[in-house]
Each structure stands twice: as structure tokens, then as C-alpha cells.
Amino acid sequence: MTEEKKPAKVPHSLIVENRRALTATGVSNVDSFDEQTVVAYTDLGQLVIHGSQLKINKLNIETGELTLNGEIVSLTYTENKPVGGFISRLFK
């Protein structure tokens, strides 16, 4: 039998330097990205980064590290939502 290795949870942190560079740890996935928006997932919720000329320099899911450059306008967290939605909770 092979044992599946789950990545260890890494503490989540954000470092923003002069609104031009961002380093994040504890990133488990990046859902989408373009020059204006990067959507990343952390254990603390979804992180949406808005700006202009955003460019991902490094993304390592194994270590949970994300670095990007560009003009950072805003950072927004949304809560992790339970899978299944309202109907599945009704019939528990």
C-alpha cells in the first residue's frame, strides 16, 4: 500500500513591500490570475489580490509560498464555505 502524503499546514502570513511586491505563505492553491486579479486559497479563507500589472514570480504549492509583483490596490479575504451548500445542510 502506498501512503498518500498530505502537505503539512504552513502558517499563513503576508508581507507587502511598498504596495509593489507581495509574499504570502500558507497558500494551498491559486484558482485564477491575470494582470488585475489573483485568487489564492489559504487555510484562513480565499485571498483576492486586486491591482494592475500583477505578475506571479513564484508559486510553490508544496511549501505554500506565493510571490508576486505589480501595483497592489487591495487584499480581500472571504471565508471558506462548507461544501454542499444550503440543501445538503437541510438534510443532515
Buried (B, 14 or more C-beta within 10 A) or exposed (E): EEEEEEEEEBEBEBEEEEEEBBBBBBBBEBEEBEEBBBBBBBEEBBBBBBBEEBEBEEBEEEBBBBBBBBEBEEBEEEEEEEEEEEEEEEEE
